[in-house]
Amino acid sequence: MNTAKKYFEKQLADEEFKRSFLKEKVKLDIEYQLEELKKDIRSRKPAEELIEKVDSIEQYIASA
C-alpha cells in the first residue's frame, strides 16, 4: 500500500474528517450529475430521458 493511501485511511478514522469528506463527495457527485443533465437539455434529449436523470438525482439525494 502506498503512502498516500495509508495517510488517507488514517484520516478516514477521524469521524469529523470522514463526515466532511463524504459530504464533499456527495456535493461533487450531484454537481457532476447536474452538469450532465444540462448537457442533455442543451442537446434536446427526449423528455423521458431527462425525467429519468432527474429521478436518478432525486434518488441519490434521498440515499445520501
N, C-alpha and C positions, 0 to 999 in steps of 0.2 A: 504494500500500500504506500502511495507516495505521501510526501509531507503535507501537501495541501489538503488531501483527503483526510488525513489524520487530524489536522487542525480543524477542518470543517466539522468532523464528527465530534470532536471535543466541544466545539462551540454549540452544537445542537443539544448537548447535555444540559446546557443552561436554558431553563424554561423561558426566560424573557427573550433571549436570542431566538429560540425556536419559534415562539409566537410571532415575533417581528418578521422573521424570515418567511414563515408561511403566509402571513398577511400580505407581505410584499409580492410573494409568488402569485397569490390569488389575484391581486391587483393587476400584475403584468399579464397574467393569463386572460383576464377579462378585457384588458386594453387590446390585446392581440386579436381576440375574437371579434371585438367591435370594429377594429380596422378591417378585418376580413369581411365583415358584414357590409361596411361602407363600400368596399371594392365591388362586392356583389350587387349592391344597389346601383352603383355607377354604371356597371356593365349590364344593367337591366335584366338581371336573372328573374326567373318566374317567381311570382308572389309566394307560391307554396314553398319553394326553396328558401326564400328569405324568412318566412314564418318558422320553418324548421330550425334555422340558425338562431332566431330569437328564442325559440323554445329551448334550444340547447344551452344558450347563455343563461336563461332563467333557471334551468335545472342545475347548472354548475353553481350559480349563486346560492340556490337553496341548499345544496350539499356542502357548501363551504362553511 
